[in-house]
Amino acid sequence: MTDQPMAPAVAADEPPAAPATPTPTARERVLRAALRWTSAVLVFAALGGATAYAVTQPERTEIPGLRTPEDGRWTYPALSLPRLPEGAPRPLEDVKKNPGRRHYADLRALLLPAPEGAKNDPVFPGRRGWLPTGTFLQLFQKDHRQELALDLKHEGLRHIAARAWTTRDGTHAAIYLLQYSTQAYATRSQLDLSRIGIFQDAPDVSYDPGFGDSGNLPDGVDSFVFDERKPRGRDHVRYAHLVAGDTIAVIVLSHRGSMPAVPMHQTVLLQAQLLG
């Protein structure tokens, strides 16, 4: 990954660094729970008054219950949260300081990077720019695009950050982060997407029963994970909506024949951690 990660600034009223063996906070407990799914080691490092997350893949033999060397999880590069503007609150931690639950960091810096060995899709701008709304609407059936476009405009969509990649086994992944002025607008827009946003490549879906433990998500992030029903076309599609403050994440993974659940759940959880 060529982008150099930045770390979030620590607010002036935050307490000094904790001792070596602190009592886990609620956020730390959530992160630790998520690692049961992501197979990652999350390391908190205080560097220059900032916090960074280092995510690597542990030895498979050290994970209880795994009898094979590979279980489908991807290895992601080190993840870090971008530095916030001075005095800006975090999006989901203090509703009094941030009633709109706004992300003050550049949304493009909150996109999950491609995993190890994957090839980035050059059509998606990543950190280079914003994705045109029309490109995002290509996900949906043609007859619904005009209505969706009007709904997105009515709810005050500000811009869309997006990244996509293809892994070595041919899995295609795309992540879209749609930012609004406040959480209320994002929540209403997600309802519109669920109501009329029928995917072009997955017109018949159901909720994914395997993603039932929302307790692994950061507090304040809501998830809606879907799986394409049979009979399917050439590719099997799984997708998810996340609502995190003023932002909706739309995550779409597809693979010829069958799309495994494990990398989908892993990707959803890691993107949620970046947004939360």
Secondary structure, 3 states (H helix, E strand, C coil): CCCCCCCCECCCCCCCCCCCCCCCCHHHHHHHHHHHHHCCEEEEEECCCEEEEEEECCCHHHCCCCCCCCCCCCCCCCEECCCCCCCCCCCCCCCCCCCCCCCCCCHHHHCCCCCCCCEECCCCCCCCCCCCHHHHHCCECHHHHHHHHHHHHHCCCCEEEEEEEECCCCCEEEEEEEECCCHHHHHHHHHHHHHHCCECCCCCEEECCCCCCHHHCCCCEEEEEEEECCCCCCEEEEEEEEEECCEEEEEEEEEECCCCHHHHHHHHHHHHHHHC
